[in-house]
């Protein structure tokens, strides 16, 4: 096939047949997208966030949550603008590719791959803990963690591969059910009489500190920021659904902001009520904080039954976040940054190969981390840190991309514009950078940093040696090369620029 070097990389002609094997299907409206966003995140209300209380106390976690909320709103407004302008599946990779070239796109896309593959693994880890708590409490049956991990991955690969319509419908239903479960917990906790504001401050302060900030302000609050992110991490995945949305330019920004408002309300209630019934000290290291919350005012057998419903929230996120890594890997593969076979979609028009490979990577990571982490470093906490560090790298680079694109592509169509503009993106980017620094100076996070650095070094070497000479003019690449004038596959087809860039006749 013909090829041509552009912007330091080589493009190879693909044509209609190539994209025919990589089709996605438009099935989602605004509520389907809202459900996907909520589903991807809501497990953060069930597990993971509470480690921040162990790091900074309840007051420190509250401050960290406020900071993170500011970051996410600034970022979602910015991402909404870019997603409306670039209605294709690439998401973070696409934004950074247009702003910072192929290398910037690859690094940002790889960071997002790490985020979503690791986040899926974390949700699998906590789901397994909840599931085992349910079966042991109700039936006296307990399985090794790795067996639960394998079961969960197999079931949800099958669900995600069954078709986009099924994925969106399932995500919406479990999102609503998960919210209902949290509301039941809130009502029962308050009605039981076990809730007390005093329990929020039951961690004995270290010398010179207060019950509100038992470990002081700095660096404790800084170290709690990654765990505060767990209330919201994943809501930014919605641009990955652009080619499966009926009206991406309108619905993705609306679903993102509406979803964020929903998550803020739920997160604040969880942060106050859950430790308010268990005590902050008891919940700070729990692997199943919501189940511990039920146990605080219910018999173990009843709590285990309710935990079976609470497990739905974790499974909702498993569905939503697995969707994200599948589409992220699909878009990078379709453009040639990752091996091209990862973007094959099959008869049901879902990227089943990417879903399978991402699951294998996540499962192996859990097994390795669990075997080497030891009792003092639970696999869930370590992999959570990997997910969050990958996320903040991606967030920072996306905010840089927003600022650059406002100047680089001034004539590109922007159906939606961020109400906070460049200032909002800068603030969000600075907070992401602050979290990045917090990781770097906290020794507890170093295993995660080392793991990510290894992945980045290997990924960059492979791209330098192989990937950059095999790129394809996917919609993301066409948008970047045309200055924002090409790249909407719904209007133009999938190889609109091949005749311009590579030469020859258009193939679609």
ABEGO torsion letter per residue (X at the ends): XBBBBBGGBBBBBAEAAAAAAABBBBABBAAAAAAAAAAAAAAAAABGAAAAAAAAEAAAAAAAAAAAAAAAAAAAAAAAAAAAABBBAAEAAAAAAAAAEAAAAAAAAAAAAAAAAAAAAAAAAAAAAAAAAAAAAAAGBBBBAAAAAAAAAAAAAAAAAAEAAAAAAAAAAAAAAAAAAAAAAAAAAAAAGABBAAAAAABBBBBGBBAABAAEAOAAAAAAAAAAAAAABGAAAAAAAAAABABAAAAAAAAAAAAAAAAAAAAAAAAAAAAAAAEAAAAAABABAAAAAAAAABBAAAAAAAAAAAAAAAAAAAAAAAAAAAAAAAAAAAAGABBAAAABAEAAGBBAAAAAAAAAAAAAAAAAAAAAAEAABBAAAAAAAAAAAAAAAAAAAAAAAAAAAAAABAABBBABBBAAEAAAAAAAAAAAAAAAAAAAABAAAAAAAAAAAAAAAAAAAAAAAAAAAABBBBAAAAAAAAGGABGBAAAAEAAAAAAAAAEEBBAX
